[in-house]
């Protein structure tokens, strides 16, 4: 069992030699930058056994599926869950490892999935696709550019089952490539509504909007380049029609899409996106008090949620950010 450790020295990350236990409730969803930038995951809902090669601005990527098919954008939820847990631990000064032990039920709930028997079966299939999909790339996730090949996860195993055969605890070993992305903090926060999006292209467009637009007033991109960056296999005319459907439905979290002359898509934030560390500053003692009020919760996740709420309510001037945050915590506790 991993226990809390003293606060880390600046720029330092302590590593465990064995494993890290995922036990942060409601950790802020985070995704690695490389997966958000490049079309690593399949958008198909059917087994995708194509070998995919991609090159853009010097970044090269080859994705080779197993007989089970290429890992899908929904399979990536597992990696997002793991990344979120690791970042919550790093922010809290806890030791981390690229081998994680998680509760399958927690993962299903956090990613808005069914907890039925079929839900557990689909989760197992996702583990197999993630382990079987091989990546060869020169995309940097640490300090050095190295062309290498690896699986999205190195291994996985069911540690414990119920009598009915459902997985209870699962051990996952992430690729060194992905783990280095976490250690170098090459991650971005996602909207919690990300897991509610059921259309693969919507998720992919959101990832690219979050990565490229972020807090900028707008981001524009040609439809042809966007089709390439999403990894869509549809003809451009069909891809364009799907974008127009998304514009009309206007359901993308955080961002608004619009079509511009010249076959250009324009993306603007709905409200200012709050990055980690931005917004009202809180004292360390305030976070300690929040831990006492909400034992077992990720106070950094609560802090991020409160900052987003503060931004959504018009960024009002606060006489005391610490008192306002704790008052918000107490209100939530009574809900």
Secondary structure, DSSP 8 states (H G I E B T S, - for coil): ---------TT---B-SS-EE---BT---EEEHHHHHS--SB--SS-----EEEEETTEEEEEE-BTTB--BTTTHHHHHHHHHHHHHHHHTT--B-SEEEEEHHHHHHHTT---SHHHHHHHHHHHHHHHH-EEEE---SSSS---EEEESEEEEEEEEE-TTS-EEEEEEEE-HHHHHHHHTT-EEE--GGGGG---HHHHHHHHHHHHHTTTSS-EEEEHHHHHHHHT--S-HHHHHHHHHHHHHH---SSEEEEEETTTEEEEEESS----TT-SS---HHHHHHHHHHTTTB-HHHHHHHHHHHHHHTT----S-HHHHHHHHHHHHHH-
